[in-house]
Amino acid sequence: MRCTQCRDVFQVIGDAFNASVGVEETLQRVARAMVEKFELKGCQFRLVSRDQRVLEHAVSYGLSQAFLDKGPVETERSATEALEGHVVMVADCSSDPRIQYPEAHAREGIASLLTVPLNARGGVIGVMRLLSGEPRTFTDDEIEFFKVAALFCSSAITRAMFQSILEHVTQAIRSSLDLDRVLEAIVKVVAEDLRARGASIRLLDPLGTHLELRAAYGLSARYLEKASGDPGRGVWKALEGACIPILDAANDPLLRHPEEAVREQIASMLFVPLAVHAEAIGVLSLYTHRRYRFSDDEIHLMTAIGEQCALAIRNAQMYADIKRRYATVVDEFQVWFEHYYTHPTT
C-alpha cells in the first residue's frame, strides 16, 4: 500500500466533510475513491435495519444494479463476525459458506471480499464492503487504513441520522395539533430515524405525581405492560432536566424491570426530559438493540429534540383544552337556547 493512496482517500473524505454534503454523497465519494485508489471491483456500504435482521443497501460504486438487487442480505448469515466488530476477509467468494449469494458474486466477477464494520459508540451500525475482481489477500496495513476510513464514515452516518431526525420531528409535529397523533408521530420518527429498537413517551399527570405512558413504537405489549407502570428511577431523574443514559439495561439499578429489558432484547436506553421553559412535562425514552454509548454531542442534540417535542406537546395540549372549552360553551349555549324558546317567559 502506498502512502499516496491513503492521502488521496483522506483528501476525498475531508473534502466531503468540509463541503457539508449529505451522507449519501459523502459515502458515494468514499466508495469511488476506494475503488479507484486500491484497484477494486467495487465498494458498497450497507446499514443494519431497525430490526437488526437485514443489511440494507446505502450506496455503492462499481457494482451493477443486477448485483445490488440480488436479494436481502441477512445479518445472521453473511455478516455475523462483522457485526460483532471484526474485520472479515473472504479469499474465495465462490466457496466460502459465509457468502450468501455465491452465484451472484461469480456473475459479477467478484473473487475476494473484505467486510469492515462501521462502529459507532460501542455498536455496529453497518458495514463497508470492499470487493476485488481478482483473488486478493489484503495486507495488515491496508486493513488498518480501511478501519480508520470506516470510522470517519460511521461519524458521517451518525451525524446525518441526528440531523435528519430534527427535520422529521419538525415535520411530524407540524402535521397535526391532535395530541395523540403528535405523540405517535414523534415516537415513530425517533425510532426509525435512529434505527433504534423502539421509543416511548410518558407524560406527567396534572398533579405531577404519576407518569402515564401515552405513546410507544417498536415495543411489545408485554414489555409496555410490565415496564411502563413502574419504569424505575432513571425516568424520574430525567425529569430533573438532564438526559439519563443507560448503557447496560440488564444490570443498571436505575431500571425497575431489567429482566423485561433483556426479554425485549433492549441493550441500552436514553431518557430525554421533555420540558417547556424549565417545566418538566414528561420523558422521551429511546431503546437500542445493542449497547450504545451516546456522545456528549448526541446527548445535546437529543436534549434539543426533547425541547422541540415538549413544545409541540404543550401546543397540542393547549389546542385540546381550547377545543374542550369551546365545546362546553357551545353545549351551554345550546341548552340555554332550547330552554329560552321552549319557556320564553321563564
Residue pairs with C-beta under 8 A, 6 or more apart in sequence:
1 38
1 139
1 141
1 142
1 145
5 37
5 38
6 145
8 33
8 37
9 30
9 33
9 34
9 37
9 145
9 149
10 149
12 29
12 30
12 32
12 33
13 26
13 29
13 30
13 33
13 149
13 152
13 153
15 29
16 25
16 26
16 29
16 30
16 156
17 26
17 152
17 156
21 29
22 160
23 156
23 157
23 159
23 160
24 58
24 59
26 153
26 156
27 45
27 58
27 59
27 153
27 156
27 157
28 59
28 61
30 43
30 149
30 152
30 153
31 42
31 43
31 44
31 45
31 59
31 60
31 61
31 62
32 43
32 61
32 62
34 40
34 43
34 61
34 130
34 146
34 149
35 41
35 42
35 43
35 61
35 62
38 130
38 142
40 62
40 130
40 131
40 132
40 133
41 62
41 63
41 108
41 109
41 110
41 131
41 132
41 133
42 60
42 61
42 62
42 63
42 108
42 110
42 131
43 60
43 61
43 62
43 128
43 129
43 130
43 131
44 57
44 58
44 59
44 60
44 61
44 63
44 68
44 128
44 129
44 131
45 58
45 59
45 60
45 118
45 126
45 127
45 128
45 129
45 153
46 55
46 56
46 57
46 58
46 73
46 126
46 127
46 129
47 55
47 56
47 58
47 118
47 125
47 126
47 157
47 195
48 54
48 55
48 56
48 75
48 83
48 124
48 125
48 126
48 195
49 55
49 56
49 195
50 191
50 192
50 195
50 196
50 197
50 218
52 75
52 289
52 290
53 74
53 75
53 76
54 72
54 73
54 74
54 75
55 73
55 74
55 75
55 78
55 79
55 126
55 127
57 68
58 126
60 68
62 131
63 108
63 131
64 108
66 107
66 108
67 104
67 105
67 107
67 108
70 101
70 104
71 100
71 101
73 79
73 100
74 100
75 83
77 98
77 100
78 98
78 99
78 100
79 88
79 115
79 127
81 88
81 98
81 115
82 88
82 115
82 116
82 117
82 124
82 127
83 117
83 124
83 127
84 117
84 124
85 117
85 119
85 124
86 117
87 114
87 115
87 116
87 117
87 143
87 146
87 147
88 98
88 114
88 115
89 112
89 113
89 114
89 115
89 137
89 138
89 143
90 96
90 98
90 99
90 112
90 113
90 114
90 115
91 112
91 135
91 136
91 137
92 111
92 112
92 135
93 99
93 102
93 105
93 106
93 110
93 111
93 112
93 113
94 102
94 105
94 106
94 111
95 102
96 102
99 105
99 113
105 113
108 131
109 133
110 131
110 132
110 133
111 132
111 133
111 134
111 135
111 136
112 131
112 132
112 134
112 135
112 136
112 137
113 129
113 130
113 131
113 132
114 129
114 130
114 132
114 138
114 143
114 146
115 127
115 128
115 129
115 130
116 127
116 128
116 129
116 130
116 143
116 146
116 147
116 150
117 124
117 126
117 127
117 128
117 150
118 124
118 125
118 126
118 127
118 128
118 150
118 153
118 154
118 157
119 125
119 150
119 151
119 154
120 154
120 155
120 157
120 158
120 292
121 158
121 292
121 293
121 294
121 295
121 298
122 247
122 290
122 291
122 292
122 293
123 288
123 290
123 291
123 292
124 290
125 154
125 157
125 158
125 195
126 154
126 157
128 146
128 149
128 150
128 153
130 138
130 146
138 146
158 298
161 193
161 194
161 195
162 194
162 298
162 301
162 302
164 193
165 189
165 190
165 193
165 194
165 305
166 301
166 304
166 305
166 308
168 189
168 193
169 186
169 189
169 190
169 305
169 308
169 309
170 308
172 182
172 185
172 186
172 188
172 189
173 182
173 185
173 186
173 308
173 309
173 312
175 181
175 182
175 185
176 182
176 185
176 316
177 315
177 316
177 319
177 320
178 316
178 319
178 320
179 313
179 316
179 317
179 319
179 320
180 214
180 215
182 312
182 313
182 316
183 201
183 214
183 215
183 313
184 215
184 217
186 199
186 201
186 215
186 284
186 309
186 312
187 198
187 199
187 200
187 201
187 215
187 216
187 217
187 284
188 199
188 217
190 196
190 199
190 217
190 284
190 286
190 305
191 197
191 198
191 199
191 217
191 218
191 286
192 217
194 286
196 218
196 286
196 287
196 288
196 289
197 218
197 219
197 264
197 265
197 266
197 267
197 287
197 288
197 289
198 216
198 217
198 218
198 219
198 266
198 287
199 216
199 217
199 218
199 284
199 285
199 286
199 287
200 213
200 215
200 216
200 217
200 219
200 224
200 228
200 284
200 285
200 287
201 213
201 214
201 215
201 216
201 274
201 282
201 283
201 284
201 285
201 309
201 313
202 211
202 212
202 213
202 214
202 228
202 231
202 235
202 282
202 283
202 285
203 211
203 212
203 214
203 274
203 281
203 282
203 313
204 210
204 211
204 212
204 239
204 280
204 281
204 282
205 211
205 212
211 231
211 235
211 236
211 282
211 283
213 224
213 228
214 282
216 224
216 228
218 287
219 264
219 287
220 264
222 260
222 263
222 264
223 260
223 261
223 263
223 264
223 266
226 257
226 260
227 256
227 257
227 260
227 261
230 256
230 257
231 255
231 256
231 257
231 285
232 254
232 255
232 256
232 257
233 253
233 254
233 256
234 244
234 246
234 252
234 254
234 255
234 269
234 271
235 244
235 271
235 283
235 285
237 244
237 254
237 271
238 244
238 271
238 272
238 273
238 283
239 273
239 280
239 283
240 273
240 280
241 273
241 275
241 278
241 280
242 273
242 303
243 270
243 271
243 272
243 273
243 294
243 299
243 302
243 303
243 306
244 254
244 270
244 271
245 268
245 269
245 270
245 271
245 293
245 294
245 299
246 252
246 254
246 255
246 268
246 269
246 270
246 271
247 268
247 291
247 292
247 293
248 267
248 268
248 291
249 255
249 258
249 261
249 262
249 266
249 267
249 268
249 269
249 287
250 258
250 261
250 262
250 267
251 258
252 258
255 261
255 269
261 269
261 287
264 287
265 289
266 287
266 288
266 289
267 288
267 289
267 290
267 291
267 292
268 287
268 288
268 290
268 291
268 292
268 293
269 285
269 286
269 287
269 288
270 285
270 286
270 294
270 299
270 302
271 283
271 284
271 285
272 283
272 284
272 285
272 286
272 302
272 303
272 305
272 306
273 280
273 283
273 284
273 303
273 306
273 310
274 280
274 281
274 282
274 283
274 284
274 306
274 307
274 309
274 310
274 313
275 281
275 306
275 307
275 310
276 307
276 310
276 311
276 314
281 310
281 313
281 314
282 310
282 313
284 305
284 306
284 309
286 302
294 302
339 346
